[in-house]
Amino acid sequence: MSVREVARQFGERFGNEPVFSGEEAPTALLSNAARAHRLLGYPRVSAAQMMDWVADWIVQGGPLLNKPTHFQTRDGQF
């Protein structure tokens, strides 16, 4: 899932429209999880369910770590 799509879906859950600055790069950093799925099985929790849990956590005032996401990082150094 793209960061833009995740933000859009969280915006729907919180009743807000996400605001973006800048543009996506013409290239994407992709990960193929096929080997992980073969070794560990397919995730039992969907992305939508996980986002529902995270949104609920935030609404309930669950603690946050306030750490940078590094979503803008493109050199692999996190």
Secondary structure as GFF3:
##gff-version 3
##sequence-region A 1 78
A	DSSP	alpha_helix	3	14	.	.	.	ID=ss1
A	DSSP	alpha_helix	34	40	.	.	.	ID=ss2
A	DSSP	alpha_helix	47	59	.	.	.	ID=ss3
###
